[in-house]
Amino acid sequence: MTAVLTTINHYLLPVLWGWPVLLAILCAGIFYTVLLKGFQLRHLGLWMRNTFGSLFRRKKDGGSDRGITPFQSVSTALAGSIGTGNIVGVATAITLGGPGALFWMWVSALFGMMTIYGETVLGLRYRTKDTKGRWIGGAMYYLEYGVKKKWLGCIFAGACACAAIGMGNMTQSNAIADALLGSLSLPKVWTGILCAVVLAIVLMGGIRRIAAVTETIVPFMSLLYLGAGFVVLAVHWNNILPAFGQIFSGAFSFQSAAGGIGGYGIMAAMKSGLSRGIFTNEAGLGSSVMAHAAADTDEPCEQGMWGIFQVFLDTIVVCSVTGLCILSTGVLSTGLDGGALSSSAFETVFGVFGKHTMTVCVVFFAFATMLGWSYYGECAVRYLCGTSAFCQRHVDKIILLYRLLYAVSAVAGSCLDLYVVWDFCGNFNGLMAIPNLYALFRLSPQVKKETQSYLRRKTGRPPGKSLSSP
């Protein structure tokens, strides 16, 4: 299987996940930032109050018959994005592209906030209801009903169903297996089997059970990891400013510098940072739209703000903590990579306990991602079933088979090579991103109109005016 995936990656990866696609995703974020006049910066107070601020006043309910709560939807979306990319992905990005890769992850997040905002607004605008009256949506729906290109919706859905098994499942089980092998000496295949069994139990409960689990896991795992990370940074506080110096100098260094797996300069830093940044926050892929579209809310723009918050927490906060811990502790020179590199940074402060803390974080992060992406894959399969009368009649059986396939894939993922799995997932990222970006540019006037209408109703000011403006 490794040999087959390596061959596929050799021919497809440069085309589907190379510079043209990465730059197109970055340009989409820049385009939406200009279109909405820097919404993520000018209205920072507004979207922070509607997201983080609302956590302290939200009702303790479990959603309605129409869907799940906005907080549950963003928890599911965060479960899909806050995963091993925040630990393993950041470490590999720095190893491959140097400290400057972290700067380009920040750039991808800054503009990705608006990309995911546009995706979410369109996702709620074109969502529909299933046979049980619950909200369902995704990029495939605005490709079909907004752009009027159903075949593009099918390409997106097919790629998403495969990406869920690859990026959402196999990379995560791989990270869990590596963590438990290093911490508990548990054979990888047994880790894969355990993941498969637990996944199957949760998945059989559908989106409500997934949302209930992620609503509990995501806050816990985020606080645990960030708390431990801040302790590491506090101990090595005198190295934080030099770490920022490495990040900014590495981001704009045109000369290849010694270190990592090979030499790395600005191009390596940029490509590694952008690709890993998009991998972790998913802005531009159109995947997290499916979780946001399930929210029981009538305000597309407010759910879009949850998308902004998702990217902010995922990349600006969590990834930055990982990167700064690695750089401030000086473990980059050890030659380690992936989760082992991140773990070694925590071990400089917590010792063996730091290794076990990292193991717990990796397990929770990765498993939450597996749950979030399982829902994305199901949505994609459900959409594809709608293209055939036979599949429509047997949609429940097909979904059941997909759930079983998804669970079993965790066993294969746990035993494969890390870099082969990550590169293979890049192919499906590209197949999702290309049609999604086309829709984002085509439907951008609708996002602008929706945003202007919302701001007039809520603030009495057009998008270009901040709440603090006279």
QUIRA-V943074 format. One record per backbone hydrogen bond with DSSP energy under -1.0 kcal/mol. CO is the residue of the C=O (numbers start at 0). NH is the residue of the N-H. E is the energy in kcal/mol with one decimal. If there is no record, write none. Layout:
co=CO nh=NH e=E
co=CO nh=NH e=E
This chain:
co=0 nh=4 e=-2.5
co=1 nh=5 e=-2.3
co=2 nh=6 e=-1.8
co=3 nh=7 e=-2.2
co=4 nh=8 e=-2.6
co=5 nh=9 e=-1.9
co=6 nh=10 e=-1.3
co=7 nh=11 e=-2.6
co=8 nh=12 e=-1.4
co=11 nh=14 e=-1.1
co=11 nh=15 e=-2.9
co=12 nh=16 e=-2.4
co=17 nh=21 e=-2.1
co=18 nh=22 e=-2.9
co=19 nh=23 e=-1.8
co=20 nh=24 e=-2.2
co=21 nh=25 e=-2.0
co=22 nh=26 e=-2.8
co=23 nh=27 e=-2.0
co=24 nh=28 e=-1.6
co=25 nh=29 e=-2.1
co=26 nh=30 e=-2.9
co=27 nh=31 e=-2.3
co=28 nh=32 e=-2.0
co=29 nh=33 e=-2.3
co=30 nh=34 e=-2.9
co=31 nh=35 e=-2.2
co=32 nh=37 e=-3.8
co=33 nh=36 e=-1.3
co=37 nh=40 e=-1.6
co=37 nh=41 e=-3.2
co=38 nh=42 e=-2.1
co=40 nh=43 e=-1.2
co=42 nh=46 e=-2.3
co=43 nh=47 e=-2.0
co=44 nh=48 e=-2.0
co=45 nh=49 e=-2.0
co=47 nh=52 e=-3.0
co=52 nh=55 e=-1.1
co=53 nh=56 e=-1.5
co=53 nh=57 e=-1.1
co=58 nh=60 e=-1.7
co=65 nh=134 e=-3.1
co=67 nh=295 e=-2.9
co=68 nh=72 e=-2.5
co=69 nh=73 e=-2.3
co=70 nh=74 e=-2.1
co=71 nh=75 e=-2.3
co=72 nh=76 e=-2.3
co=73 nh=77 e=-3.1
co=74 nh=78 e=-2.3
co=75 nh=79 e=-1.6
co=76 nh=80 e=-1.3
co=77 nh=81 e=-3.8
co=80 nh=82 e=-1.2
co=82 nh=85 e=-1.6
co=83 nh=87 e=-2.0
co=83 nh=88 e=-2.1
co=86 nh=90 e=-1.4
co=87 nh=91 e=-2.6
co=88 nh=92 e=-2.2
co=89 nh=93 e=-2.3
co=90 nh=94 e=-2.2
co=91 nh=95 e=-2.7
co=92 nh=96 e=-2.8
co=93 nh=97 e=-1.8
co=97 nh=100 e=-2.0
co=98 nh=101 e=-1.6
co=99 nh=103 e=-1.4
co=100 nh=104 e=-1.4
co=101 nh=105 e=-1.8
co=102 nh=106 e=-1.9
co=103 nh=107 e=-2.1
co=104 nh=108 e=-1.8
co=105 nh=109 e=-2.8
co=106 nh=110 e=-2.0
co=107 nh=111 e=-1.6
co=108 nh=112 e=-1.7
co=110 nh=114 e=-1.4
co=111 nh=115 e=-2.7
co=112 nh=116 e=-1.3
co=113 nh=117 e=-2.4
co=114 nh=118 e=-2.2
co=115 nh=119 e=-2.4
co=116 nh=120 e=-2.4
co=117 nh=121 e=-2.2
co=118 nh=122 e=-2.4
co=119 nh=123 e=-2.2
co=120 nh=124 e=-1.8
co=121 nh=125 e=-2.0
co=127 nh=135 e=-2.9
co=129 nh=132 e=-1.9
co=133 nh=129 e=-2.4
co=135 nh=127 e=-2.9
co=137 nh=140 e=-1.2
co=137 nh=141 e=-1.3
co=138 nh=142 e=-1.8
co=139 nh=143 e=-1.5
co=140 nh=144 e=-3.0
co=141 nh=146 e=-1.9
co=142 nh=148 e=-2.9
co=148 nh=152 e=-1.5
co=149 nh=153 e=-2.0
co=150 nh=154 e=-1.9
co=151 nh=155 e=-2.6
co=152 nh=156 e=-2.5
co=153 nh=157 e=-2.7
co=154 nh=158 e=-2.4
co=155 nh=159 e=-2.6
co=156 nh=160 e=-2.5
co=157 nh=161 e=-1.6
co=158 nh=162 e=-3.0
co=159 nh=163 e=-2.5
co=161 nh=165 e=-2.2
co=162 nh=166 e=-1.3
co=162 nh=167 e=-1.9
co=164 nh=169 e=-2.2
co=165 nh=170 e=-2.1
co=168 nh=172 e=-2.9
co=169 nh=173 e=-2.0
co=170 nh=174 e=-1.7
co=171 nh=175 e=-2.4
co=172 nh=176 e=-2.6
co=173 nh=177 e=-2.2
co=174 nh=178 e=-2.3
co=175 nh=179 e=-2.7
co=176 nh=180 e=-2.1
co=177 nh=181 e=-2.1
co=178 nh=182 e=-1.9
co=179 nh=183 e=-2.4
co=179 nh=185 e=-1.6
co=186 nh=190 e=-1.6
co=187 nh=191 e=-2.4
co=188 nh=192 e=-2.1
co=189 nh=193 e=-2.3
co=190 nh=194 e=-2.6
co=191 nh=195 e=-2.2
co=192 nh=196 e=-2.2
co=193 nh=197 e=-2.3
co=194 nh=198 e=-2.6
co=195 nh=199 e=-2.3
co=196 nh=200 e=-1.8
co=197 nh=201 e=-2.0
co=198 nh=202 e=-3.2
co=199 nh=203 e=-1.5
co=201 nh=204 e=-1.8
co=202 nh=205 e=-1.9
co=205 nh=209 e=-2.2
co=206 nh=210 e=-3.1
co=207 nh=211 e=-2.2
co=208 nh=212 e=-2.2
co=209 nh=213 e=-2.8
co=210 nh=214 e=-2.3
co=212 nh=216 e=-2.7
co=213 nh=217 e=-2.5
co=215 nh=219 e=-1.1
co=216 nh=220 e=-3.2
co=217 nh=221 e=-2.2
co=218 nh=222 e=-2.3
co=219 nh=223 e=-2.3
co=220 nh=224 e=-2.3
co=221 nh=225 e=-2.7
co=222 nh=226 e=-2.4
co=223 nh=227 e=-2.1
co=224 nh=228 e=-2.6
co=225 nh=229 e=-2.7
co=226 nh=230 e=-1.5
co=227 nh=231 e=-1.9
co=228 nh=232 e=-2.3
co=229 nh=233 e=-2.2
co=230 nh=234 e=-2.1
co=231 nh=235 e=-1.9
co=233 nh=236 e=-1.0
co=235 nh=238 e=-2.2
co=236 nh=239 e=-1.3
co=238 nh=242 e=-1.7
co=239 nh=243 e=-2.1
co=240 nh=244 e=-2.1
co=241 nh=245 e=-2.1
co=242 nh=246 e=-2.1
co=243 nh=247 e=-2.5
co=244 nh=248 e=-2.3
co=245 nh=249 e=-2.4
co=246 nh=250 e=-1.6
co=252 nh=265 e=-1.8
co=256 nh=263 e=-1.2
co=263 nh=256 e=-1.7
co=264 nh=268 e=-2.6
co=265 nh=269 e=-2.8
co=266 nh=270 e=-2.6
co=267 nh=271 e=-2.4
co=268 nh=272 e=-2.5
co=269 nh=273 e=-2.9
co=270 nh=274 e=-2.4
co=271 nh=275 e=-2.2
co=272 nh=276 e=-2.2
co=273 nh=277 e=-2.6
co=274 nh=278 e=-2.0
co=275 nh=279 e=-1.9
co=276 nh=280 e=-2.5
co=277 nh=281 e=-2.2
co=281 nh=284 e=-1.9
co=286 nh=289 e=-1.6
co=287 nh=291 e=-2.1
co=288 nh=292 e=-2.8
co=291 nh=294 e=-1.7
co=293 nh=67 e=-1.7
co=294 nh=296 e=-1.6
co=298 nh=302 e=-1.9
co=299 nh=303 e=-2.0
co=300 nh=304 e=-1.6
co=301 nh=305 e=-1.2
co=302 nh=306 e=-1.3
co=303 nh=307 e=-1.7
co=304 nh=308 e=-2.5
co=305 nh=309 e=-2.2
co=306 nh=310 e=-1.8
co=307 nh=311 e=-2.4
co=308 nh=312 e=-2.9
co=309 nh=313 e=-2.3
co=310 nh=314 e=-2.6
co=311 nh=316 e=-1.6
co=312 nh=317 e=-2.4
co=313 nh=318 e=-1.3
co=316 nh=320 e=-2.0
co=317 nh=321 e=-2.0
co=318 nh=322 e=-2.7
co=319 nh=323 e=-2.8
co=320 nh=324 e=-2.1
co=321 nh=325 e=-2.1
co=322 nh=326 e=-2.3
co=323 nh=327 e=-2.9
co=324 nh=328 e=-1.4
co=330 nh=333 e=-1.9
co=336 nh=339 e=-1.0
co=337 nh=341 e=-1.6
co=338 nh=342 e=-2.8
co=339 nh=343 e=-2.0
co=340 nh=344 e=-1.3
co=341 nh=345 e=-1.4
co=342 nh=346 e=-2.0
co=345 nh=348 e=-1.3
co=345 nh=349 e=-2.7
co=346 nh=350 e=-1.5
co=349 nh=352 e=-1.1
co=350 nh=354 e=-1.2
co=351 nh=355 e=-1.9
co=352 nh=356 e=-2.5
co=353 nh=357 e=-2.3
co=354 nh=358 e=-1.9
co=355 nh=359 e=-2.4
co=356 nh=360 e=-2.3
co=357 nh=361 e=-2.9
co=358 nh=362 e=-2.5
co=359 nh=363 e=-2.5
co=360 nh=364 e=-3.2
co=361 nh=365 e=-2.8
co=362 nh=366 e=-2.4
co=363 nh=367 e=-2.4
co=364 nh=368 e=-1.9
co=365 nh=369 e=-2.2
co=366 nh=370 e=-1.9
co=367 nh=371 e=-2.5
co=368 nh=372 e=-2.7
co=369 nh=373 e=-1.4
co=370 nh=374 e=-1.3
co=371 nh=375 e=-1.3
co=372 nh=376 e=-2.7
co=373 nh=377 e=-2.1
co=374 nh=378 e=-2.5
co=375 nh=379 e=-2.1
co=376 nh=380 e=-2.4
co=377 nh=381 e=-2.9
co=378 nh=382 e=-2.1
co=379 nh=383 e=-2.2
co=380 nh=384 e=-2.1
co=383 nh=386 e=-1.5
co=384 nh=387 e=-1.4
co=387 nh=391 e=-2.2
co=388 nh=392 e=-1.6
co=389 nh=393 e=-1.2
co=393 nh=397 e=-2.2
co=394 nh=398 e=-2.6
co=395 nh=399 e=-1.9
co=396 nh=400 e=-2.3
co=397 nh=401 e=-2.3
co=398 nh=402 e=-2.4
co=399 nh=403 e=-2.0
co=400 nh=404 e=-2.6
co=401 nh=405 e=-2.9
co=402 nh=406 e=-2.2
co=403 nh=407 e=-2.5
co=404 nh=408 e=-1.9
co=406 nh=409 e=-1.1
co=407 nh=410 e=-1.6
co=408 nh=412 e=-2.6
co=409 nh=413 e=-1.6
co=411 nh=414 e=-1.2
co=416 nh=420 e=-2.0
co=417 nh=421 e=-2.2
co=418 nh=422 e=-2.4
co=419 nh=423 e=-2.2
co=420 nh=424 e=-2.0
co=421 nh=425 e=-1.3
co=424 nh=428 e=-2.0
co=425 nh=429 e=-2.0
co=426 nh=430 e=-1.7
co=427 nh=431 e=-1.7
co=428 nh=432 e=-2.7
co=429 nh=433 e=-2.4
co=431 nh=435 e=-1.5
co=432 nh=436 e=-3.0
co=433 nh=437 e=-1.7
co=434 nh=438 e=-1.9
co=435 nh=439 e=-2.2
co=436 nh=440 e=-2.1
co=437 nh=441 e=-2.2
co=438 nh=442 e=-2.7
co=442 nh=445 e=-1.1
co=442 nh=446 e=-1.3
co=443 nh=447 e=-2.3
co=444 nh=448 e=-2.4
co=445 nh=449 e=-2.4
co=446 nh=450 e=-2.3
co=447 nh=451 e=-2.6
co=448 nh=452 e=-2.2
co=449 nh=453 e=-2.1
co=450 nh=454 e=-2.7
co=451 nh=455 e=-2.0
co=452 nh=456 e=-1.9
co=453 nh=457 e=-2.6
co=454 nh=458 e=-2.5
co=454 nh=459 e=-1.5
co=454 nh=460 e=-1.1
co=461 nh=464 e=-2.0
co=465 nh=468 e=-1.6
